[in-house]
Amino acid sequence: MPESEEFAAELLGVLRRRRAHSRGVTTSAVEDRHDIGKDELWDLWMDLTDKTTASRMQIFFDLCDRDRDGKISGSELKSAILLSASANRLSILDEQAEEYAALLMEELDREKKGEVGISQLESLLSKRAFEADSFRQHYQSHYPCNAERLGRLQFLACSTKNAFQEDWRRLWIVGVWFGAMAALFMWKSMQYSYRSGFEVMGYCVSMAKGAAETLKLNMALILFPVCRNTITWLRSTRLGSVIPFDDSISFHKTVAGAICLGVLIHGGAHLTCDFPRIANAESKTFMRTLGRDFHGCQPSMLGMVMSVEGVTGIAMVILMAVSFLLATNLARKNRLKLRRPFDKLTGFNVFWYSHHLFAIVYALLIVHSTLLFLTHKWSEKTTWLYILVPTVLYIGERFLRVSRACIYKVDIVQAAIFPGNVLSLHMTKPPGFKYQSGMYIFIQCPSISPFEWHPFSITSAPGDEHLSVHVRSLGDWTEEIMRTFAKVHNDSRLCSMKFSQKKTERHNQTECMNRFPKLYIDGPYGAAAQDYRKYDVMLLVGLGIGATPFISILRDMLNTQTGKPEYQQSPRRCPSHAYFYWVTKEQGSFQWFKGVMNEVAEMDHKAVIEMHNYLTCVHEEGDARSALITLVQALHHAKSGVDIVSGTRVRTHFARPNWNKVFARLAANHPGARVGVFYCGMASAAKELEGIAWTFSQRTSTRFEFRKESF
């Protein structure tokens, strides 16, 4: 990037001048050179990696001292601030840089000389020394590792116990599921091992029929996790404490994998073993064992493949293969990057429509299971019994979605596009529409597609007068809805509408509603975040747009503090503390979250909510490229209470969080507490957080329970 190259050139010049000065060489002899030799590169690297305070301070001072007179003026500070901002991809205007330079000079130049030396700068930076070592020693002395305190065997027993406490709900569900599949497989395999056809086909028929019985079960089970209304209702019952409904989508994918395995065993055994043995069996043996099943006529291999049973089976395999392949992350998230026109074969839309091929699969399954070669009694044709209830339930939920779209009529009363391709939508709340913080809804835009529904977290609190969501442009549908709303008006602020907690001010409402595209909603549906009240303490972690599920929770906690009538009457408890960590890579992302951050700072009188923003495009504290920005940020926040990066009262941290330090701090502040760790973002970070949560649950008296949002 150009800004990084400019900073690198400045840094190279500083290091070369330092090296030339130490050797008594004139600086002009090295400044005009554009090449770097091996020996010089090594010398410069040694200077750059020197971690002594004096060395780093001198490099930082020389970067600011552009005229090399041993003093830093206000104009030099301004230039250094602008250079540092560009190197960190921060948007700081020329007027702002002048203001920040004046702020630094006011703090450094106490004698009003108009310039400062390295001693004043060193004195100011020393006040901001990081105290990580002292905290680490405090943590280690108060929370020693259980392995050292208890011994290996006791630590292993304790770890096993904690692991069981964390995953016992998953374990018993998976155990029952595996047990059911094993029992069905063994039962059906043994049943066919005693039939006359076993003499011809052997254990091949036992394998095929055993796998078929597990397929019946899994073709029924795979529908339950996507019956979202049913799951939302069950989540609120006592079953919610023993069944991990948060893992419904993961279980859906796991069952799909079991179906693939069952199809391979069932179809493979038939095509490679059963059919050839039937076609090539001796005529007398065939008539004695299988003659009645095939009406006295021995079929050929091609005849069995081209029969109704064979054609329906092959058709189901093809349709399922297409659907499963297009549902993988590579295809669904468009990571294949195919060239045109093949790029249209991937993406969420293709995943959505290809999944509806299963309607044909289930119809073929009924036909396939009715016309079986070796089964003629209706009492043994049980496929319809397996899939009857889940199929009716799923179809009922689809009809419920259509009816809700007619009942829950919403109008767009505010829309705004923020930096980072985030669309904020405020809608009227339909009468009777009740939800809890952390829930999500499905949205349909008929002008884009009359069939597609997409899930979005509700960002308004249950007590708010409006319903709001935030949409980030990540796929084909979200890109299209962004373009649709952008067409309404060229300006990013599409329609002026202000909301307050007590009163909604509407300006030109009818005109605005007519200009916006029509939307339909379905829901609300339960998610992991809605269980936040079950915990003593909350740790909310959002990456980018992943902050949306937690906005409603933060608003809900603020409404509880303000003492709204509907909250005073509620008997539900609330966590004593909430720690919110938001990690984003763009400074512009703070714009759409600015209102919530200011609300928390103004209304959180009991200091229940602690917010931490992390901007990853800025280099970490201690890096020369961000040192000046860090210094200006600290002074400006101390003086005005406003962060220069986010424009809010919440201080912005740079680079990525050190999650070990975050968890250690929570464990030290809340010993013996039950901490709910709620996460929404990339799967890679989820594995890291889950591992750290498990580790600190073993090593401290604080129990961390990891919960991931999954739609």
CORBEL-V974728 format. One record per residue. N is the residue number from 0. RES is the residue in one letter. PHI is phi in radians with two decimals (none if undefined). Layout:
BEGIN
n->N res->RES phi->PHI
n->N res->RES phi->PHI
END
This chain:
BEGIN
n->0 res->M phi->none
n->1 res->P phi->-1.02
n->2 res->E phi->-1.16
n->3 res->S phi->-1.20
n->4 res->E phi->-1.14
n->5 res->E phi->-1.11
n->6 res->F phi->-1.15
n->7 res->A phi->-1.09
n->8 res->A phi->-1.12
n->9 res->E phi->-1.10
n->10 res->L phi->-1.14
n->11 res->L phi->-1.08
n->12 res->G phi->-1.08
n->13 res->V phi->-1.10
n->14 res->L phi->-1.14
n->15 res->R phi->-1.16
n->16 res->R phi->-1.13
n->17 res->R phi->-1.10
n->18 res->R phi->-1.15
n->19 res->A phi->-1.15
n->20 res->H phi->-1.13
n->21 res->S phi->-1.19
n->22 res->R phi->-1.77
n->23 res->G phi->1.32
n->24 res->V phi->-1.73
n->25 res->T phi->-1.18
n->26 res->T phi->-1.19
n->27 res->S phi->-1.15
n->28 res->A phi->-1.27
n->29 res->V phi->-1.94
n->30 res->E phi->-1.26
n->31 res->D phi->-1.50
n->32 res->R phi->-1.40
n->33 res->H phi->-1.97
n->34 res->D phi->-1.83
n->35 res->I phi->-2.27
n->36 res->G phi->-1.45
n->37 res->K phi->-1.11
n->38 res->D phi->-1.16
n->39 res->E phi->-1.15
n->40 res->L phi->-1.06
n->41 res->W phi->-1.16
n->42 res->D phi->-1.11
n->43 res->L phi->-1.14
n->44 res->W phi->-1.13
n->45 res->M phi->-1.12
n->46 res->D phi->-1.17
n->47 res->L phi->-1.21
n->48 res->T phi->-1.65
n->49 res->D phi->-1.22
n->50 res->K phi->-1.61
n->51 res->T phi->-1.19
n->52 res->T phi->-1.05
n->53 res->A phi->-1.10
n->54 res->S phi->-1.14
n->55 res->R phi->-1.12
n->56 res->M phi->-1.12
n->57 res->Q phi->-1.18
n->58 res->I phi->-1.08
n->59 res->F phi->-1.09
n->60 res->F phi->-1.15
n->61 res->D phi->-1.15
n->62 res->L phi->-1.12
n->63 res->C phi->-1.40
n->64 res->D phi->-1.43
n->65 res->R phi->-1.29
n->66 res->D phi->-1.61
n->67 res->R phi->1.01
n->68 res->D phi->-1.74
n->69 res->G phi->1.41
n->70 res->K phi->-2.35
n->71 res->I phi->-2.00
n->72 res->S phi->-1.72
n->73 res->G phi->-1.11
n->74 res->S phi->-1.17
n->75 res->E phi->-1.19
n->76 res->L phi->-1.10
n->77 res->K phi->-1.08
n->78 res->S phi->-1.09
n->79 res->A phi->-1.15
n->80 res->I phi->-1.12
n->81 res->L phi->-1.12
n->82 res->L phi->-1.15
n->83 res->S phi->-1.13
n->84 res->A phi->-1.13
n->85 res->S phi->-1.17
n->86 res->A phi->-1.17
n->87 res->N phi->-1.89
n->88 res->R phi->0.98
n->89 res->L phi->-1.85
n->90 res->S phi->-1.67
n->91 res->I phi->-2.16
n->92 res->L phi->-1.28
n->93 res->D phi->-1.06
n->94 res->E phi->-1.16
n->95 res->Q phi->-1.16
n->96 res->A phi->-1.07
n->97 res->E phi->-1.14
n->98 res->E phi->-1.13
n->99 res->Y phi->-1.19
n->100 res->A phi->-1.11
n->101 res->A phi->-1.12
n->102 res->L phi->-1.12
n->103 res->L phi->-1.14
n->104 res->M phi->-1.11
n->105 res->E phi->-1.10
n->106 res->E phi->-1.38
n->107 res->L phi->-1.55
n->108 res->D phi->-1.61
n->109 res->R phi->-1.18
n->110 res->E phi->-1.60
n->111 res->K phi->1.02
n->112 res->K phi->-1.53
n->113 res->G phi->1.50
n->114 res->E phi->-2.72
n->115 res->V phi->-2.32
n->116 res->G phi->-1.85
n->117 res->I phi->-1.19
n->118 res->S phi->-1.16
n->119 res->Q phi->-1.15
n->120 res->L phi->-1.14
n->121 res->E phi->-1.13
n->122 res->S phi->-1.12
n->123 res->L phi->-1.23
n->124 res->L phi->-1.20
n->125 res->S phi->-1.16
n->126 res->K phi->-1.23
n->127 res->R phi->-1.85
n->128 res->A phi->-1.08
n->129 res->F phi->-1.44
n->130 res->E phi->-1.87
n->131 res->A phi->-1.20
n->132 res->D phi->-1.11
n->133 res->S phi->-1.14
n->134 res->F phi->-1.19
n->135 res->R phi->-1.11
n->136 res->Q phi->-1.14
n->137 res->H phi->-1.11
n->138 res->Y phi->-1.13
n->139 res->Q phi->-1.16
n->140 res->S phi->-1.31
n->141 res->H phi->-1.60
n->142 res->Y phi->-2.31
n->143 res->P phi->-1.18
n->144 res->C phi->-1.09
n->145 res->N phi->-1.09
n->146 res->A phi->-1.11
n->147 res->E phi->-1.37
n->148 res->R phi->-1.48
n->149 res->L phi->-1.79
n->150 res->G phi->1.67
n->151 res->R phi->-1.14
n->152 res->L phi->-1.15
n->153 res->Q phi->-1.16
n->154 res->F phi->-1.13
n->155 res->L phi->-1.10
n->156 res->A phi->-1.13
n->157 res->C phi->-1.15
n->158 res->S phi->-1.13
n->159 res->T phi->-1.11
n->160 res->K phi->-1.09
n->161 res->N phi->-1.16
n->162 res->A phi->-1.11
n->163 res->F phi->-1.15
n->164 res->Q phi->-1.10
n->165 res->E phi->-1.31
n->166 res->D phi->-2.05
n->167 res->W phi->-1.11
n->168 res->R phi->-1.18
n->169 res->R phi->-1.16
n->170 res->L phi->-1.10
n->171 res->W phi->-1.29
n->172 res->I phi->-1.14
n->173 res->V phi->-1.13
n->174 res->G phi->-1.11
n->175 res->V phi->-1.12
n->176 res->W phi->-1.12
n->177 res->F phi->-1.09
n->178 res->G phi->-1.09
n->179 res->A phi->-1.12
n->180 res->M phi->-1.12
n->181 res->A phi->-1.12
n->182 res->A phi->-1.14
n->183 res->L phi->-1.13
n->184 res->F phi->-1.09
n->185 res->M phi->-1.15
n->186 res->W phi->-1.09
n->187 res->K phi->-1.25
n->188 res->S phi->-1.11
n->189 res->M phi->-1.17
n->190 res->Q phi->-1.05
n->191 res->Y phi->-1.42
n->192 res->S phi->-1.26
n->193 res->Y phi->-1.79
n->194 res->R phi->-1.62
n->195 res->S phi->-1.12
n->196 res->G phi->-1.16
n->197 res->F phi->-1.11
n->198 res->E phi->-1.11
n->199 res->V phi->-1.55
n->200 res->M phi->-1.67
n->201 res->G phi->1.15
n->202 res->Y phi->-1.25
n->203 res->C phi->-1.08
n->204 res->V phi->-1.20
n->205 res->S phi->-1.13
n->206 res->M phi->-1.11
n->207 res->A phi->-1.12
n->208 res->K phi->-1.27
n->209 res->G phi->-1.11
n->210 res->A phi->-1.14
n->211 res->A phi->-1.09
n->212 res->E phi->-1.19
n->213 res->T phi->-1.20
n->214 res->L phi->-1.13
n->215 res->K phi->-1.03
n->216 res->L phi->-1.09
n->217 res->N phi->-1.27
n->218 res->M phi->-1.18
n->219 res->A phi->-1.46
n->220 res->L phi->-1.14
n->221 res->I phi->-1.15
n->222 res->L phi->-1.46
n->223 res->F phi->-1.08
n->224 res->P phi->-1.09
n->225 res->V phi->-1.72
n->226 res->C phi->-1.53
n->227 res->R phi->-1.19
n->228 res->N phi->-1.12
n->229 res->T phi->-1.11
n->230 res->I phi->-1.15
n->231 res->T phi->-1.06
n->232 res->W phi->-1.22
n->233 res->L phi->-1.12
n->234 res->R phi->-1.06
n->235 res->S phi->-1.47
n->236 res->T phi->-1.65
n->237 res->R phi->-1.15
n->238 res->L phi->-1.12
n->239 res->G phi->-1.08
n->240 res->S phi->-1.53
n->241 res->V phi->-2.10
n->242 res->I phi->-2.03
n->243 res->P phi->-1.39
n->244 res->F phi->-1.13
n->245 res->D phi->-1.08
n->246 res->D phi->-1.68
n->247 res->S phi->-1.08
n->248 res->I phi->-1.20
n->249 res->S phi->-1.11
n->250 res->F phi->-1.16
n->251 res->H phi->-1.00
n->252 res->K phi->-1.20
n->253 res->T phi->-1.15
n->254 res->V phi->-1.11
n->255 res->A phi->-1.06
n->256 res->G phi->-1.12
n->257 res->A phi->-1.15
n->258 res->I phi->-1.13
n->259 res->C phi->-1.02
n->260 res->L phi->-1.13
n->261 res->G phi->-1.10
n->262 res->V phi->-1.13
n->263 res->L phi->-1.07
n->264 res->I phi->-1.20
n->265 res->H phi->-1.14
n->266 res->G phi->-1.19
n->267 res->G phi->-1.12
n->268 res->A phi->-1.12
n->269 res->H phi->-1.17
n->270 res->L phi->-1.29
n->271 res->T phi->-1.70
n->272 res->C phi->-2.33
n->273 res->D phi->-1.11
n->274 res->F phi->-1.09
n->275 res->P phi->-1.07
n->276 res->R phi->-1.20
n->277 res->I phi->-1.16
n->278 res->A phi->-1.18
n->279 res->N phi->-1.80
n->280 res->A phi->-1.23
n->281 res->E phi->-1.07
n->282 res->S phi->-1.04
n->283 res->K phi->-1.15
n->284 res->T phi->-1.11
n->285 res->F phi->-1.10
n->286 res->M phi->-1.13
n->287 res->R phi->-1.27
n->288 res->T phi->-1.77
n->289 res->L phi->-2.16
n->290 res->G phi->-1.01
n->291 res->R phi->-1.15
n->292 res->D phi->-1.19
n->293 res->F phi->-1.97
n->294 res->H phi->1.01
n->295 res->G phi->1.31
n->296 res->C phi->-2.18
n->297 res->Q phi->-1.32
n->298 res->P phi->-1.44
n->299 res->S phi->-1.56
n->300 res->M phi->-1.06
n->301 res->L phi->-1.15
n->302 res->G phi->-1.10
n->303 res->M phi->-1.22
n->304 res->V phi->-1.16
n->305 res->M phi->-1.54
n->306 res->S phi->-1.27
n->307 res->V phi->-1.05
n->308 res->E phi->-1.09
n->309 res->G phi->-1.19
n->310 res->V phi->-1.13
n->311 res->T phi->-1.12
n->312 res->G phi->-1.13
n->313 res->I phi->-1.13
n->314 res->A phi->-1.08
n->315 res->M phi->-1.10
n->316 res->V phi->-1.09
n->317 res->I phi->-1.13
n->318 res->L phi->-1.12
n->319 res->M phi->-1.18
n->320 res->A phi->-1.09
n->321 res->V phi->-1.08
n->322 res->S phi->-1.14
n->323 res->F phi->-1.16
n->324 res->L phi->-1.14
n->325 res->L phi->-1.35
n->326 res->A phi->-1.66
n->327 res->T phi->-1.19
n->328 res->N phi->-1.07
n->329 res->L phi->-1.06
n->330 res->A phi->-1.46
n->331 res->R phi->-1.15
n->332 res->K phi->-1.67
n->333 res->N phi->1.00
n->334 res->R phi->-1.58
n->335 res->L phi->-1.31
n->336 res->K phi->0.95
n->337 res->L phi->-1.32
n->338 res->R phi->-1.40
n->339 res->R phi->-1.15
n->340 res->P phi->-1.56
n->341 res->F phi->-1.28
n->342 res->D phi->-1.14
n->343 res->K phi->-1.32
n->344 res->L phi->-1.54
n->345 res->T phi->-2.24
n->346 res->G phi->1.96
n->347 res->F phi->-1.16
n->348 res->N phi->-1.05
n->349 res->V phi->-1.13
n->350 res->F phi->-1.03
n->351 res->W phi->-1.09
n->352 res->Y phi->-1.27
n->353 res->S phi->-1.16
n->354 res->H phi->-1.17
n->355 res->H phi->-1.32
n->356 res->L phi->-1.12
n->357 res->F phi->-1.18
n->358 res->A phi->-1.09
n->359 res->I phi->-1.24
n->360 res->V phi->-1.05
n->361 res->Y phi->-1.18
n->362 res->A phi->-1.14
n->363 res->L phi->-1.15
n->364 res->L phi->-1.10
n->365 res->I phi->-1.11
n->366 res->V phi->-1.12
n->367 res->H phi->-1.08
n->368 res->S phi->-1.39
n->369 res->T phi->-1.49
n->370 res->L phi->-1.82
n->371 res->L phi->-1.69
n->372 res->F phi->-1.14
n->373 res->L phi->-1.85
n->374 res->T phi->-2.20
n->375 res->H phi->-2.17
n->376 res->K phi->-1.40
n->377 res->W phi->-1.15
n->378 res->S phi->-1.15
n->379 res->E phi->-1.68
n->380 res->K phi->-1.61
n->381 res->T phi->-1.83
n->382 res->T phi->-1.01
n->383 res->W phi->-1.11
n->384 res->L phi->-1.19
n->385 res->Y phi->-1.14
n->386 res->I phi->-1.67
n->387 res->L phi->-1.06
n->388 res->V phi->-1.12
n->389 res->P phi->-1.11
n->390 res->T phi->-1.18
n->391 res->V phi->-1.09
n->392 res->L phi->-1.11
n->393 res->Y phi->-1.18
n->394 res->I phi->-1.10
n->395 res->G phi->-1.08
n->396 res->E phi->-1.18
n->397 res->R phi->-1.18
n->398 res->F phi->-1.17
n->399 res->L phi->-1.10
n->400 res->R phi->-1.09
n->401 res->V phi->-1.12
n->402 res->S phi->-1.17
n->403 res->R phi->-1.13
n->404 res->A phi->-1.06
n->405 res->C phi->-1.44
n->406 res->I phi->-1.40
n->407 res->Y phi->-1.49
n->408 res->K phi->-1.50
n->409 res->V phi->-2.18
n->410 res->D phi->-2.17
n->411 res->I phi->-1.36
n->412 res->V phi->-1.95
n->413 res->Q phi->-2.74
n->414 res->A phi->-2.55
n->415 res->A phi->-2.62
n->416 res->I phi->-1.84
n->417 res->F phi->-1.88
n->418 res->P phi->-0.98
n->419 res->G phi->1.59
n->420 res->N phi->1.02
n->421 res->V phi->-1.95
n->422 res->L phi->-1.85
n->423 res->S phi->-1.77
n->424 res->L phi->-2.13
n->425 res->H phi->-1.97
n->426 res->M phi->-2.13
n->427 res->T phi->-1.19
n->428 res->K phi->-1.49
n->429 res->P phi->-1.11
n->430 res->P phi->-1.04
n->431 res->G phi->1.40
n->432 res->F phi->-1.45
n->433 res->K phi->-2.05
n->434 res->Y phi->-2.65
n->435 res->Q phi->-1.99
n->436 res->S phi->-1.06
n->437 res->G phi->1.76
n->438 res->M phi->-1.37
n->439 res->Y phi->-2.38
n->440 res->I phi->-2.24
n->441 res->F phi->-1.75
n->442 res->I phi->-2.15
n->443 res->Q phi->-2.16
n->444 res->C phi->-2.07
n->445 res->P phi->-1.02
n->446 res->S phi->-1.19
n->447 res->I phi->-1.65
n->448 res->S phi->-2.76
n->449 res->P phi->-1.37
n->450 res->F phi->-2.02
n->451 res->E phi->-1.50
n->452 res->W phi->-2.15
n->453 res->H phi->-2.22
n->454 res->P phi->-1.47
n->455 res->F phi->-2.53
n->456 res->S phi->-1.19
n->457 res->I phi->-1.38
n->458 res->T phi->-1.77
n->459 res->S phi->-1.57
n->460 res->A phi->-1.45
n->461 res->P phi->-0.98
n->462 res->G phi->-1.49
n->463 res->D phi->-1.29
n->464 res->E phi->-1.40
n->465 res->H phi->-2.08
n->466 res->L phi->-2.11
n->467 res->S phi->-2.31
n->468 res->V phi->-2.44
n->469 res->H phi->-2.17
n->470 res->V phi->-2.05
n->471 res->R phi->-1.87
n->472 res->S phi->-1.30
n->473 res->L phi->-2.20
n->474 res->G phi->-2.46
n->475 res->D phi->-1.13
n->476 res->W phi->-1.22
n->477 res->T phi->-1.17
n->478 res->E phi->-1.13
n->479 res->E phi->-1.22
n->480 res->I phi->-1.20
n->481 res->M phi->-1.13
n->482 res->R phi->-1.14
n->483 res->T phi->-1.09
n->484 res->F phi->-1.29
n->485 res->A phi->-1.17
n->486 res->K phi->-1.21
n->487 res->V phi->-1.06
n->488 res->H phi->-2.71
n->489 res->N phi->-1.21
n->490 res->D phi->-1.33
n->491 res->S phi->-1.16
n->492 res->R phi->-1.58
n->493 res->L phi->-1.25
n->494 res->C phi->-2.68
n->495 res->S phi->-1.46
n->496 res->M phi->-2.66
n->497 res->K phi->-1.92
n->498 res->F phi->-2.05
n->499 res->S phi->-2.22
n->500 res->Q phi->-1.23
n->501 res->K phi->-1.85
n->502 res->K phi->-2.53
n->503 res->T phi->-1.81
n->504 res->E phi->-1.68
n->505 res->R phi->-1.97
n->506 res->H phi->-2.21
n->507 res->N phi->0.94
n->508 res->Q phi->-1.09
n->509 res->T phi->-1.09
n->510 res->E phi->-1.11
n->511 res->C phi->-1.14
n->512 res->M phi->-1.08
n->513 res->N phi->-1.23
n->514 res->R phi->-1.41
n->515 res->F phi->-1.40
n->516 res->P phi->-1.17
n->517 res->K phi->-1.34
n->518 res->L phi->-2.18
n->519 res->Y phi->-2.11
n->520 res->I phi->-2.16
n->521 res->D phi->-2.44
n->522 res->G phi->2.51
n->523 res->P phi->-1.45
n->524 res->Y phi->-2.10
n->525 res->G phi->-1.34
n->526 res->A phi->-2.48
n->527 res->A phi->-1.05
n->528 res->A phi->-1.16
n->529 res->Q phi->-1.22
n->530 res->D phi->-1.59
n->531 res->Y phi->-1.13
n->532 res->R phi->-1.26
n->533 res->K phi->-1.36
n->534 res->Y phi->-1.91
n->535 res->D phi->-1.27
n->536 res->V phi->-2.39
n->537 res->M phi->-2.07
n->538 res->L phi->-2.10
n->539 res->L phi->-1.79
n->540 res->V phi->-2.18
n->541 res->G phi->-2.18
n->542 res->L phi->-1.87
n->543 res->G phi->1.09
n->544 res->I phi->-1.21
n->545 res->G phi->-1.16
n->546 res->A phi->-1.31
n->547 res->T phi->-1.04
n->548 res->P phi->-1.09
n->549 res->F phi->-1.68
n->550 res->I phi->-1.09
n->551 res->S phi->-1.10
n->552 res->I phi->-1.12
n->553 res->L phi->-1.09
n->554 res->R phi->-1.12
n->555 res->D phi->-1.12
n->556 res->M phi->-1.16
n->557 res->L phi->-1.16
n->558 res->N phi->-1.11
n->559 res->T phi->-1.13
n->560 res->Q phi->-1.20
n->561 res->T phi->-1.28
n->562 res->G phi->1.36
n->563 res->K phi->-1.11
n->564 res->P phi->-0.96
n->565 res->E phi->-1.17
n->566 res->Y phi->-1.51
n->567 res->Q phi->-1.18
n->568 res->Q phi->-1.41
n->569 res->S phi->-1.35
n->570 res->P phi->-1.45
n->571 res->R phi->-1.23
n->572 res->R phi->-1.39
n->573 res->C phi->-2.36
n->574 res->P phi->-1.00
n->575 res->S phi->-1.27
n->576 res->H phi->-2.51
n->577 res->A phi->-2.33
n->578 res->Y phi->-1.98
n->579 res->F phi->-1.93
n->580 res->Y phi->-2.06
n->581 res->W phi->-2.03
n->582 res->V phi->-1.99
n->583 res->T phi->-2.40
n->584 res->K phi->-1.86
n->585 res->E phi->-2.22
n->586 res->Q phi->-1.11
n->587 res->G phi->-1.13
n->588 res->S phi->-1.11
n->589 res->F phi->-1.16
n->590 res->Q phi->-1.13
n->591 res->W phi->-1.37
n->592 res->F phi->-1.85
n->593 res->K phi->-1.09
n->594 res->G phi->-1.07
n->595 res->V phi->-1.14
n->596 res->M phi->-1.10
n->597 res->N phi->-1.20
n->598 res->E phi->-1.08
n->599 res->V phi->-1.09
n->600 res->A phi->-1.12
n->601 res->E phi->-1.48
n->602 res->M phi->-1.79
n->603 res->D phi->-1.43
n->604 res->H phi->-1.23
n->605 res->K phi->-1.59
n->606 res->A phi->0.97
n->607 res->V phi->-1.44
n->608 res->I phi->-1.84
n->609 res->E phi->-2.11
n->610 res->M phi->-1.89
n->611 res->H phi->-2.35
n->612 res->N phi->-1.79
n->613 res->Y phi->-2.18
n->614 res->L phi->-1.89
n->615 res->T phi->-1.42
n->616 res->C phi->-1.30
n->617 res->V phi->-1.61
n->618 res->H phi->-1.19
n->619 res->E phi->-1.10
n->620 res->E phi->-1.07
n->621 res->G phi->1.81
n->622 res->D phi->-1.33
n->623 res->A phi->-1.08
n->624 res->R phi->-1.26
n->625 res->S phi->-2.07
n->626 res->A phi->-1.07
n->627 res->L phi->-1.20
n->628 res->I phi->-1.09
n->629 res->T phi->-1.08
n->630 res->L phi->-1.16
n->631 res->V phi->-1.09
n->632 res->Q phi->-1.04
n->633 res->A phi->-1.12
n->634 res->L phi->-1.17
n->635 res->H phi->-1.16
n->636 res->H phi->-1.19
n->637 res->A phi->-1.19
n->638 res->K phi->-1.48
n->639 res->S phi->-1.90
n->640 res->G phi->1.35
n->641 res->V phi->-2.10
n->642 res->D phi->-1.40
n->643 res->I phi->-1.28
n->644 res->V phi->-1.51
n->645 res->S phi->-1.60
n->646 res->G phi->1.29
n->647 res->T phi->-2.16
n->648 res->R phi->-1.40
n->649 res->V phi->-1.50
n->650 res->R phi->-1.25
n->651 res->T phi->-1.69
n->652 res->H phi->-1.65
n->653 res->F phi->-1.93
n->654 res->A phi->1.16
n->655 res->R phi->-1.67
n->656 res->P phi->-1.18
n->657 res->N phi->-1.59
n->658 res->W phi->-1.15
n->659 res->N phi->-1.10
n->660 res->K phi->-1.20
n->661 res->V phi->-1.09
n->662 res->F phi->-1.17
n->663 res->A phi->-1.11
n->664 res->R phi->-1.14
n->665 res->L phi->-1.14
n->666 res->A phi->-1.12
n->667 res->A phi->-1.26
n->668 res->N phi->-1.40
n->669 res->H phi->-2.31
n->670 res->P phi->-1.14
n->671 res->G phi->1.36
n->672 res->A phi->-1.50
n->673 res->R phi->-1.79
n->674 res->V phi->-1.86
n->675 res->G phi->-1.56
n->676 res->V phi->-1.73
n->677 res->F phi->-1.78
n->678 res->Y phi->-2.30
n->679 res->C phi->-2.49
n->680 res->G phi->2.87
n->681 res->M phi->-1.15
n->682 res->A phi->-1.17
n->683 res->S phi->-1.10
n->684 res->A phi->-1.22
n->685 res->A phi->-1.09
n->686 res->K phi->-1.11
n->687 res->E phi->-1.13
n->688 res->L phi->-1.14
n->689 res->E phi->-1.11
n->690 res->G phi->-1.15
n->691 res->I phi->-1.18
n->692 res->A phi->-1.06
n->693 res->W phi->-1.14
n->694 res->T phi->-1.08
n->695 res->F phi->-1.28
n->696 res->S phi->-1.20
n->697 res->Q phi->-1.35
n->698 res->R phi->-1.60
n->699 res->T phi->-2.27
n->700 res->S phi->-1.43
n->701 res->T phi->-1.45
n->702 res->R phi->-1.83
n->703 res->F phi->-1.77
n->704 res->E phi->-2.00
n->705 res->F phi->-1.50
n->706 res->R phi->-2.31
n->707 res->K phi->-1.97
n->708 res->E phi->-1.26
n->709 res->S phi->-2.57
n->710 res->F phi->-1.68
END
